[in-house]
């Protein structure tokens, strides 16, 4: 089931509609990074260069090239630093387009079923921020564990597998279920979701290909949620009945014997 969902999601990456979303994400990411590079460069010129001039007063005119060299190396250093931010920034921006990917999958592969409901703007922004936090937190933990031989790779997959699986499955589920029910459904099928998350972590570990992780993960989890819903059709009714039972019990407790 997991590999079927992954295969369908990977094929979906080459659909015309998905390619359009991908180029939007990449274009906005590059635009954001270029703007950030110019902003940081101007801050460096404004703050650092006067400090260098004050540190070495009376520098002859022929040594003015030192300032140029320092600025050049600083610009290159900023470019390298921003290159490391490429994947997280892509993830943040892609978060705003996940509903577009889910809608493409649902229309192409499940035309007979009711389409999902896009998340409200506030929830979409919150989801984007959460995913960025997931990526950053997961990789910070894995980075610290690099110092522990034999644990680093395992930690990377376990941390990212759990976090990616949870976030993206709940995103797909909340298009069709209330948030509380989506979390319960994920918890019920936690083993399957975790194994799917490990596959996403493997996707994330591949350079350049990891830029597609949000789009691939969204499509894969839409398929996985559909498959699990087909296998567990009574879950929604059970969850609703359980919620009603809890409310009824609460009312009875308030009324007393």
Phi and psi restraints in degrees (value plus and minus 20) as a CYANA .aco file:
   2 UNK   PHI     -84.8   -44.8
   2 UNK   PSI     -64.0   -24.0
   3 UNK   PHI     -89.7   -49.7
   3 UNK   PSI     -52.3   -12.3
   4 UNK   PHI     -84.8   -44.8
   4 UNK   PSI     -63.0   -23.0
   5 UNK   PHI     -83.2   -43.2
   5 UNK   PSI     -60.5   -20.5
   6 UNK   PHI     -86.5   -46.5
   6 UNK   PSI     -61.7   -21.7
   7 UNK   PHI     -82.9   -42.9
   7 UNK   PSI     -65.1   -25.1
   8 UNK   PHI     -85.2   -45.2
   8 UNK   PSI     -59.6   -19.6
   9 UNK   PHI     -86.6   -46.6
   9 UNK   PSI     -59.6   -19.6
  10 UNK   PHI     -85.6   -45.6
  10 UNK   PSI     -60.8   -20.8
  11 UNK   PHI     -83.8   -43.8
  11 UNK   PSI     -53.8   -13.8
  12 UNK   PHI     -87.4   -47.4
  12 UNK   PSI     -44.4    -4.4
  13 UNK   PHI     -81.7   -41.7
  13 UNK   PSI     -44.3    -4.3
  14 UNK   PHI    -117.5   -77.5
  14 UNK   PSI     -15.9    24.1
  15 UNK   PHI     -88.7   -48.7
  15 UNK   PSI     129.3   169.3
  16 UNK   PHI     -77.6   -37.6
  16 UNK   PSI     -64.0   -24.0
  17 UNK   PHI     -84.7   -44.7
  17 UNK   PSI     -59.3   -19.3
  18 UNK   PHI     -91.0   -51.0
  18 UNK   PSI     -57.9   -17.9
  19 UNK   PHI     -80.4   -40.4
  19 UNK   PSI     -56.3   -16.3
  20 UNK   PHI     -82.0   -42.0
  20 UNK   PSI     -64.3   -24.3
  21 UNK   PHI     -83.6   -43.6
  21 UNK   PSI     -61.7   -21.7
  22 UNK   PHI     -79.7   -39.7
  22 UNK   PSI     -66.4   -26.4
  23 UNK   PHI     -87.4   -47.4
  23 UNK   PSI     -52.0   -12.0
  24 UNK   PHI     -82.7   -42.7
  24 UNK   PSI     -66.1   -26.1
  25 UNK   PHI     -82.9   -42.9
  25 UNK   PSI     -68.2   -28.2
  26 UNK   PHI     -83.5   -43.5
  26 UNK   PSI     -63.5   -23.5
  27 UNK   PHI     -81.5   -41.5
  27 UNK   PSI     -66.6   -26.6
  28 UNK   PHI     -86.8   -46.8
  28 UNK   PSI     -54.9   -14.9
  29 UNK   PHI     -84.0   -44.0
  29 UNK   PSI     -68.8   -28.8
  30 UNK   PHI     -82.7   -42.7
  30 UNK   PSI     -60.0   -20.0
  31 UNK   PHI     -82.1   -42.1
  31 UNK   PSI     -62.9   -22.9
  32 UNK   PHI     -84.8   -44.8
  32 UNK   PSI     -61.4   -21.4
  33 UNK   PHI     -89.1   -49.1
  33 UNK   PSI     -59.6   -19.6
  34 UNK   PHI     -84.0   -44.0
  34 UNK   PSI     -63.8   -23.8
  35 UNK   PHI     -81.9   -41.9
  35 UNK   PSI     -60.9   -20.9
  36 UNK   PHI     -86.5   -46.5
  36 UNK   PSI     -58.4   -18.4
  37 UNK   PHI     -81.6   -41.6
  37 UNK   PSI     -66.9   -26.9
  38 UNK   PHI     -84.0   -44.0
  38 UNK   PSI     -59.7   -19.7
  39 UNK   PHI     -84.5   -44.5
  39 UNK   PSI     -66.0   -26.0
  40 UNK   PHI     -87.0   -47.0
  40 UNK   PSI     -55.6   -15.6
  41 UNK   PHI     -84.5   -44.5
  41 UNK   PSI     -62.4   -22.4
  42 UNK   PHI     -85.6   -45.6
  42 UNK   PSI     -57.4   -17.4
  43 UNK   PHI     -83.6   -43.6
  43 UNK   PSI     -60.5   -20.5
  44 UNK   PHI     -83.8   -43.8
  44 UNK   PSI     -66.0   -26.0
  45 UNK   PHI     -81.7   -41.7
  45 UNK   PSI     -59.1   -19.1
  46 UNK   PHI     -90.9   -50.9
  46 UNK   PSI     -59.7   -19.7
  47 UNK   PHI    -117.8   -77.8
  47 UNK   PSI     -63.1   -23.1
  48 UNK   PHI    -103.2   -63.2
  48 UNK   PSI     -63.7   -23.7
  49 UNK   PHI     -83.3   -43.3
  49 UNK   PSI     -62.9   -22.9
  50 UNK   PHI     -80.5   -40.5
  50 UNK   PSI     -54.8   -14.8
  51 UNK   PHI     -85.3   -45.3
  51 UNK   PSI     -59.3   -19.3
  52 UNK   PHI     -85.7   -45.7
  52 UNK   PSI     -61.9   -21.9
  53 UNK   PHI     -82.8   -42.8
  53 UNK   PSI     -59.4   -19.4
  54 UNK   PHI     -90.8   -50.8
  54 UNK   PSI     -50.3   -10.3
  55 UNK   PHI     -91.0   -51.0
  55 UNK   PSI     -52.0   -12.0
  56 UNK   PHI    -143.8  -103.8
  56 UNK   PSI      51.2    91.2
  57 UNK   PHI     -90.0   -50.0
  57 UNK   PSI     134.7   174.7
  58 UNK   PHI      53.2    93.2
  58 UNK   PSI      -1.5    38.5
  59 UNK   PHI     -86.5   -46.5
  59 UNK   PSI     108.3   148.3
  60 UNK   PHI     -82.7   -42.7
  60 UNK   PSI     139.5   179.5
  61 UNK   PHI     -80.6   -40.6
  61 UNK   PSI     -55.0   -15.0
  62 UNK   PHI     -87.2   -47.2
  62 UNK   PSI     -37.8     2.2
  63 UNK   PHI    -111.8   -71.8
  63 UNK   PSI     -13.4    26.6
  64 UNK   PHI     -83.1   -43.1
  64 UNK   PSI     -40.7    -0.7
  65 UNK   PHI     -84.4   -44.4
  65 UNK   PSI     -40.8    -0.8
  66 UNK   PHI     -81.1   -41.1
  66 UNK   PSI     -59.7   -19.7
  67 UNK   PHI     -82.3   -42.3
  67 UNK   PSI     -60.3   -20.3
  68 UNK   PHI     -83.4   -43.4
  68 UNK   PSI     -62.9   -22.9
  69 UNK   PHI     -84.2   -44.2
  69 UNK   PSI     -64.1   -24.1
  70 UNK   PHI     -80.4   -40.4
  70 UNK   PSI     -64.2   -24.2
  71 UNK   PHI     -83.2   -43.2
  71 UNK   PSI     -58.4   -18.4
  72 UNK   PHI     -84.3   -44.3
  72 UNK   PSI     -66.7   -26.7
  73 UNK   PHI     -85.1   -45.1
  73 UNK   PSI     -55.4   -15.4
  74 UNK   PHI     -84.9   -44.9
  74 UNK   PSI     -60.8   -20.8
  75 UNK   PHI     -83.2   -43.2
  75 UNK   PSI     -62.7   -22.7
  76 UNK   PHI     -85.4   -45.4
  76 UNK   PSI     -60.2   -20.2
  77 UNK   PHI     -82.7   -42.7
  77 UNK   PSI     -60.3   -20.3
  78 UNK   PHI     -83.6   -43.6
  78 UNK   PSI     -60.4   -20.4
  79 UNK   PHI     -82.1   -42.1
  79 UNK   PSI     -62.7   -22.7
  80 UNK   PHI     -85.7   -45.7
  80 UNK   PSI     -60.3   -20.3
  81 UNK   PHI     -83.2   -43.2
  81 UNK   PSI     -61.2   -21.2
  82 UNK   PHI     -89.3   -49.3
  82 UNK   PSI     -50.0   -10.0
  83 UNK   PHI     -81.5   -41.5
  83 UNK   PSI     -55.6   -15.6
  84 UNK   PHI     -88.9   -48.9
  84 UNK   PSI     -43.1    -3.1
  85 UNK   PHI    -108.5   -68.5
  85 UNK   PSI     -20.3    19.7
  86 UNK   PHI     -77.8   -37.8
  86 UNK   PSI     -70.2   -30.2
  87 UNK   PHI     -85.0   -45.0
  87 UNK   PSI     -67.9   -27.9
  88 UNK   PHI     -82.1   -42.1
  88 UNK   PSI     -60.6   -20.6
  89 UNK   PHI     -86.3   -46.3
  89 UNK   PSI     -59.9   -19.9
  90 UNK   PHI     -80.1   -40.1
  90 UNK   PSI     -62.1   -22.1
  91 UNK   PHI     -82.4   -42.4
  91 UNK   PSI     -61.4   -21.4
  92 UNK   PHI     -83.4   -43.4
  92 UNK   PSI     -67.4   -27.4
  93 UNK   PHI     -89.5   -49.5
  93 UNK   PSI     -59.4   -19.4
  94 UNK   PHI     -82.1   -42.1
  94 UNK   PSI     -46.4    -6.4
  95 UNK   PHI     -78.3   -38.3
  95 UNK   PSI     -46.7    -6.7
  96 UNK   PHI     -98.6   -58.6
  96 UNK   PSI     -30.7     9.3
  97 UNK   PHI    -135.0   -95.0
  97 UNK   PSI     -13.3    26.7
  98 UNK   PHI     -83.5   -43.5
  98 UNK   PSI     -57.3   -17.3
  99 UNK   PHI     -84.0   -44.0
  99 UNK   PSI     -53.7   -13.7
 100 UNK   PHI     -82.5   -42.5
 100 UNK   PSI     -63.1   -23.1
 101 UNK   PHI     -85.1   -45.1
 101 UNK   PSI     -65.2   -25.2
 102 UNK   PHI     -81.0   -41.0
 102 UNK   PSI     -59.5   -19.5
 103 UNK   PHI     -85.1   -45.1
 103 UNK   PSI     -59.9   -19.9
 104 UNK   PHI     -81.2   -41.2
 104 UNK   PSI     -66.0   -26.0
 105 UNK   PHI     -81.3   -41.3
 105 UNK   PSI     -66.3   -26.3
 106 UNK   PHI     -85.5   -45.5
 106 UNK   PSI     -59.3   -19.3
 107 UNK   PHI     -91.0   -51.0
 107 UNK   PSI     -57.7   -17.7
 108 UNK   PHI     -97.1   -57.1
 108 UNK   PSI     -64.9   -24.9
 109 UNK   PHI    -123.1   -83.1
 109 UNK   PSI     -35.9     4.1
 110 UNK   PHI    -155.1  -115.1
 110 UNK   PSI      36.5    76.5
 111 UNK   PHI     -86.4   -46.4
 111 UNK   PSI     -45.3    -5.3
 112 UNK   PHI    -102.3   -62.3
 112 UNK   PSI     -31.4     8.6
 113 UNK   PHI    -118.9   -78.9
 113 UNK   PSI     136.3   176.3
 114 UNK   PHI     -84.9   -44.9
 114 UNK   PSI     112.7   152.7
 115 UNK   PHI     -88.8   -48.8
 115 UNK   PSI     136.3   176.3
 116 UNK   PHI     -95.2   -55.2
 116 UNK   PSI     146.2   186.2
 117 UNK   PHI    -119.7   -79.7
 117 UNK   PSI     102.1   142.1
 118 UNK   PHI     -78.8   -38.8
 118 UNK   PSI     127.0   167.0
 119 UNK   PHI     -88.5   -48.5
 119 UNK   PSI     125.7   165.7
 120 UNK   PHI     -78.1   -38.1
 120 UNK   PSI     137.4   177.4
 121 UNK   PHI     -76.4   -36.4
 121 UNK   PSI     -63.6   -23.6
 122 UNK   PHI     -82.5   -42.5
 122 UNK   PSI     -62.3   -22.3
 123 UNK   PHI     -88.8   -48.8
 123 UNK   PSI     -54.0   -14.0
 124 UNK   PHI     -85.0   -45.0
 124 UNK   PSI     -63.4   -23.4
 125 UNK   PHI     -84.4   -44.4
 125 UNK   PSI     -63.5   -23.5
 126 UNK   PHI     -81.8   -41.8
 126 UNK   PSI     -61.3   -21.3
 127 UNK   PHI     -83.7   -43.7
 127 UNK   PSI     -59.8   -19.8
 128 UNK   PHI     -82.6   -42.6
 128 UNK   PSI     -64.9   -24.9
 129 UNK   PHI     -84.5   -44.5
 129 UNK   PSI     -58.9   -18.9
 130 UNK   PHI     -84.5   -44.5
 130 UNK   PSI     -61.7   -21.7
 131 UNK   PHI     -85.8   -45.8
 131 UNK   PSI     -60.7   -20.7
 132 UNK   PHI     -80.2   -40.2
 132 UNK   PSI     -63.5   -23.5
 133 UNK   PHI     -82.5   -42.5
 133 UNK   PSI     -58.2   -18.2
 134 UNK   PHI     -80.5   -40.5
 134 UNK   PSI     -67.7   -27.7
 135 UNK   PHI     -83.4   -43.4
 135 UNK   PSI     -67.4   -27.4
 136 UNK   PHI     -85.4   -45.4
 136 UNK   PSI     -68.3   -28.3
 137 UNK   PHI     -82.5   -42.5
 137 UNK   PSI     -66.1   -26.1
 138 UNK   PHI     -78.7   -38.7
 138 UNK   PSI     -62.1   -22.1
 139 UNK   PHI     -98.6   -58.6
 139 UNK   PSI     -46.9    -6.9
 140 UNK   PHI     -86.4   -46.4
 140 UNK   PSI     -64.5   -24.5
 141 UNK   PHI     -81.0   -41.0
 141 UNK   PSI     -65.5   -25.5
 142 UNK   PHI     -84.1   -44.1
 142 UNK   PSI     -55.3   -15.3
 143 UNK   PHI     -85.0   -45.0
 143 UNK   PSI     -63.2   -23.2
 144 UNK   PHI     -83.7   -43.7
 144 UNK   PSI     -56.5   -16.5
 145 UNK   PHI     -98.6   -58.6
 145 UNK   PSI     -24.5    15.5
 146 UNK   PHI     -81.7   -41.7
 146 UNK   PSI     -43.9    -3.9
 147 UNK   PHI     -96.3   -56.3
 147 UNK   PSI     -31.1     8.9
 148 UNK   PHI    -122.7   -82.7
 148 UNK   PSI      86.5   126.5
 149 UNK   PHI     -79.2   -39.2
 149 UNK   PSI     117.3   157.3
 150 UNK   PHI      61.6   101.6
 150 UNK   PSI     -26.2    13.8
 151 UNK   PHI    -130.7   -90.7
 151 UNK   PSI     -47.1    -7.1
 152 UNK   PHI     -77.6   -37.6
 152 UNK   PSI     -71.0   -31.0
 153 UNK   PHI     -86.5   -46.5
 153 UNK   PSI     -62.2   -22.2
 154 UNK   PHI     -80.6   -40.6
 154 UNK   PSI     -63.1   -23.1
 155 UNK   PHI     -83.3   -43.3
 155 UNK   PSI     -62.2   -22.2
 156 UNK   PHI     -77.5   -37.5
 156 UNK   PSI     -66.6   -26.6
 157 UNK   PHI     -91.9   -51.9
 157 UNK   PSI     -60.3   -20.3
 158 UNK   PHI     -86.5   -46.5
 158 UNK   PSI     -66.9   -26.9
 159 UNK   PHI     -86.0   -46.0
 159 UNK   PSI     -72.1   -32.1
 160 UNK   PHI     -88.7   -48.7
 160 UNK   PSI     -54.8   -14.8
 161 UNK   PHI     -81.6   -41.6
 161 UNK   PSI     -64.9   -24.9
 162 UNK   PHI     -86.5   -46.5
 162 UNK   PSI     -69.4   -29.4
 163 UNK   PHI     -88.4   -48.4
 163 UNK   PSI     -65.2   -25.2
 164 UNK   PHI     -84.9   -44.9
 164 UNK   PSI     -63.9   -23.9
 165 UNK   PHI     -80.2   -40.2
 165 UNK   PSI     -66.0   -26.0
 166 UNK   PHI     -83.2   -43.2
 166 UNK   PSI     -70.9   -30.9
 167 UNK   PHI     -84.1   -44.1
 167 UNK   PSI     -66.5   -26.5
 168 UNK   PHI     -96.3   -56.3
 168 UNK   PSI     -53.0   -13.0
 169 UNK   PHI     -88.3   -48.3
 169 UNK   PSI     -62.3   -22.3
 170 UNK   PHI     -85.4   -45.4
 170 UNK   PSI     -54.6   -14.6
 171 UNK   PHI     -79.3   -39.3
 171 UNK   PSI     -70.0   -30.0
 172 UNK   PHI     -83.7   -43.7
 172 UNK   PSI     -60.2   -20.2
 173 UNK   PHI     -88.6   -48.6
 173 UNK   PSI     -56.2   -16.2
 174 UNK   PHI     -92.4   -52.4
 174 UNK   PSI     -30.6     9.4
 175 UNK   PHI     -91.8   -51.8
 175 UNK   PSI     -38.6     1.4
 176 UNK   PHI    -145.2  -105.2
 176 UNK   PSI     -29.6    10.4
 177 UNK   PHI    -155.1  -115.1
 177 UNK   PSI     136.1   176.1
 178 UNK   PHI     -81.4   -41.4
 178 UNK   PSI     133.1   173.1
 179 UNK   PHI     -73.7   -33.7
 179 UNK   PSI     -63.9   -23.9
 180 UNK   PHI     -83.3   -43.3
 180 UNK   PSI     -62.5   -22.5
 181 UNK   PHI     -87.1   -47.1
 181 UNK   PSI     -57.6   -17.6
 182 UNK   PHI     -81.5   -41.5
 182 UNK   PSI     -60.8   -20.8
 183 UNK   PHI     -88.5   -48.5
 183 UNK   PSI     -57.7   -17.7
 184 UNK   PHI     -85.9   -45.9
 184 UNK   PSI     -59.5   -19.5
 185 UNK   PHI     -85.5   -45.5
 185 UNK   PSI     -60.5   -20.5
 186 UNK   PHI     -84.5   -44.5
 186 UNK   PSI     -61.3   -21.3
 187 UNK   PHI     -84.0   -44.0
 187 UNK   PSI     -58.1   -18.1
 188 UNK   PHI     -84.2   -44.2
 188 UNK   PSI     -56.1   -16.1
 189 UNK   PHI    -129.4   -89.4
 189 UNK   PSI      16.0    56.0
 190 UNK   PHI     -79.9   -39.9
 190 UNK   PSI     -55.7   -15.7
 191 UNK   PHI     -85.7   -45.7
 191 UNK   PSI     -65.5   -25.5
 192 UNK   PHI     -84.2   -44.2
 192 UNK   PSI     -63.0   -23.0
 193 UNK   PHI     -84.0   -44.0
 193 UNK   PSI     -59.6   -19.6
 194 UNK   PHI     -85.6   -45.6
 194 UNK   PSI     -63.0   -23.0
 195 UNK   PHI     -83.2   -43.2
 195 UNK   PSI     -58.5   -18.5
 196 UNK   PHI     -84.7   -44.7
 196 UNK   PSI     -56.8   -16.8
 197 UNK   PHI     -84.6   -44.6
 197 UNK   PSI     -55.2   -15.2
 198 UNK   PHI     -82.3   -42.3
 198 UNK   PSI     -58.1   -18.1
 199 UNK   PHI     -84.7   -44.7
 199 UNK   PSI     -58.7   -18.7
 200 UNK   PHI     -85.6   -45.6
 200 UNK   PSI     -57.2   -17.2
 201 UNK   PHI     -83.7   -43.7
 201 UNK   PSI     -58.1   -18.1
 202 UNK   PHI     -84.7   -44.7
 202 UNK   PSI     -58.9   -18.9
 203 UNK   PHI     -83.4   -43.4
 203 UNK   PSI     -61.2   -21.2
 204 UNK   PHI     -85.8   -45.8
 204 UNK   PSI     -46.7    -6.7
 205 UNK   PHI     -98.4   -58.4
 205 UNK   PSI     -29.8    10.2
 206 UNK   PHI    -111.3   -71.3
 206 UNK   PSI      97.2   137.2
 207 UNK   PHI     -76.4   -36.4
 207 UNK   PSI     125.1   165.1
 208 UNK   PHI      50.0    90.0
 208 UNK   PSI     -68.8   -28.8
 209 UNK   PHI     -82.3   -42.3
 209 UNK   PSI     -47.3    -7.3
 210 UNK   PHI     -85.9   -45.9
 210 UNK   PSI     -36.1     3.9
 211 UNK   PHI     -85.6   -45.6
 211 UNK   PSI     -43.8    -3.8
 212 UNK   PHI    -110.0   -70.0
 212 UNK   PSI     -21.1    18.9
 213 UNK   PHI     -73.6   -33.6
 213 UNK   PSI     -68.7   -28.7
 214 UNK   PHI     -80.4   -40.4
 214 UNK   PSI     -62.0   -22.0
 215 UNK   PHI     -89.3   -49.3
 215 UNK   PSI     -62.4   -22.4
 216 UNK   PHI     -84.3   -44.3
 216 UNK   PSI     -64.5   -24.5
 217 UNK   PHI     -84.7   -44.7
 217 UNK   PSI     -61.1   -21.1
 218 UNK   PHI     -81.8   -41.8
 218 UNK   PSI     -67.2   -27.2
 219 UNK   PHI     -83.6   -43.6
 219 UNK   PSI     -63.0   -23.0
 220 UNK   PHI     -82.4   -42.4
 220 UNK   PSI     -63.6   -23.6
 221 UNK   PHI     -93.5   -53.5
 221 UNK   PSI     -46.6    -6.6
 222 UNK   PHI     -83.3   -43.3
 222 UNK   PSI     -66.5   -26.5
 223 UNK   PHI     -82.0   -42.0
 223 UNK   PSI     -64.2   -24.2
 224 UNK   PHI     -85.0   -45.0
 224 UNK   PSI     -61.0   -21.0
 225 UNK   PHI     -83.3   -43.3
 225 UNK   PSI     -61.0   -21.0
 226 UNK   PHI     -81.7   -41.7
 226 UNK   PSI     -64.6   -24.6
 227 UNK   PHI     -85.4   -45.4
 227 UNK   PSI     -63.2   -23.2
 228 UNK   PHI     -88.2   -48.2
 228 UNK   PSI     -54.9   -14.9
 229 UNK   PHI     -86.2   -46.2
 229 UNK   PSI     -55.4   -15.4
 230 UNK   PHI     -87.5   -47.5
 230 UNK   PSI     -59.1   -19.1
 231 UNK   PHI     -94.9   -54.9
 231 UNK   PSI     -44.3    -4.3
 232 UNK   PHI    -147.4  -107.4
 232 UNK   PSI      43.0    83.0
 233 UNK   PHI     -89.5   -49.5
 233 UNK   PSI     -41.2    -1.2
 234 UNK   PHI    -107.8   -67.8
 234 UNK   PSI     -20.4    19.6
 235 UNK   PHI     -82.4   -42.4
 235 UNK   PSI     -65.1   -25.1
 236 UNK   PHI     -79.9   -39.9
 236 UNK   PSI     -64.2   -24.2
 237 UNK   PHI     -84.4   -44.4
 237 UNK   PSI     -60.4   -20.4
 238 UNK   PHI     -84.1   -44.1
 238 UNK   PSI     -64.0   -24.0
 239 UNK   PHI     -84.2   -44.2
 239 UNK   PSI     -61.5   -21.5
 240 UNK   PHI     -86.0   -46.0
 240 UNK   PSI     -63.8   -23.8
 241 UNK   PHI     -82.5   -42.5
 241 UNK   PSI     -59.9   -19.9
 242 UNK   PHI     -82.8   -42.8
 242 UNK   PSI     -62.0   -22.0
 243 UNK   PHI     -83.5   -43.5
 243 UNK   PSI     -61.1   -21.1
 244 UNK   PHI     -85.1   -45.1
 244 UNK   PSI     -58.9   -18.9
 245 UNK   PHI     -82.4   -42.4
 245 UNK   PSI     -60.5   -20.5
 246 UNK   PHI     -84.3   -44.3
 246 UNK   PSI     -61.7   -21.7
 247 UNK   PHI     -84.0   -44.0
 247 UNK   PSI     -62.6   -22.6
 248 UNK   PHI     -82.6   -42.6
 248 UNK   PSI     -62.4   -22.4
 249 UNK   PHI     -83.3   -43.3
 249 UNK   PSI     -60.3   -20.3
 250 UNK   PHI     -83.7   -43.7
 250 UNK   PSI     -61.7   -21.7
 251 UNK   PHI     -84.6   -44.6
 251 UNK   PSI     -60.4   -20.4
 252 UNK   PHI     -83.7   -43.7
 252 UNK   PSI     -60.0   -20.0
 253 UNK   PHI     -84.2   -44.2
 253 UNK   PSI     -57.2   -17.2
 254 UNK   PHI     -87.3   -47.3
 254 UNK   PSI     -57.9   -17.9
 255 UNK   PHI     -91.9   -51.9
 255 UNK   PSI     -50.3   -10.3
 256 UNK   PHI      66.0   106.0
 256 UNK   PSI     158.2   198.2
